[in-house]
Amino acid sequence: MRKEQAITDNLAIGLSILCVMQCLAVPSILVLLPSVVAYHLQNEAFHFWMIVVVLPVSVFALTLGCKQHNRYHVMIFGVIGLVLLVSAIVAGDVFFGENGEKILTILGAGFVTVGHLMNFRLCRQSGSEECVH
């Protein structure tokens, strides 16, 4: 497997998990920490910058992987997840409320994670010359 593809798949999986953890942990942190600190964790800027990092990393990793294993259906999971994540930021709170935004974020991160896990496994299984076994 190409080193860049493996690193970016793992990075995207980690970022997706971080996104879900942040989304689920904020209510608990609000109770435990002063509201100033919790505000910074729930700030929309956090979500925006996560997407700024997740979008290019995911597109790069999924594209490299799909070129190796030629199973482009994997890209669908990633694209669905990215669309859900962007929708949560752009319109989640306005159209779906705070809980709807969290649901979109969790679903989006889940789809991105599944896409990258599939991509990673298929790259490891592929007989491509670019793969290191």
Summary of the structure (lengths in Angstrom):
residues: 133
radius of gyration: 16.2
end to end distance: 7.1
largest distance: 53.8
contacts: 436
relative contact order: 0.20
helix: 88%
strand: 0%
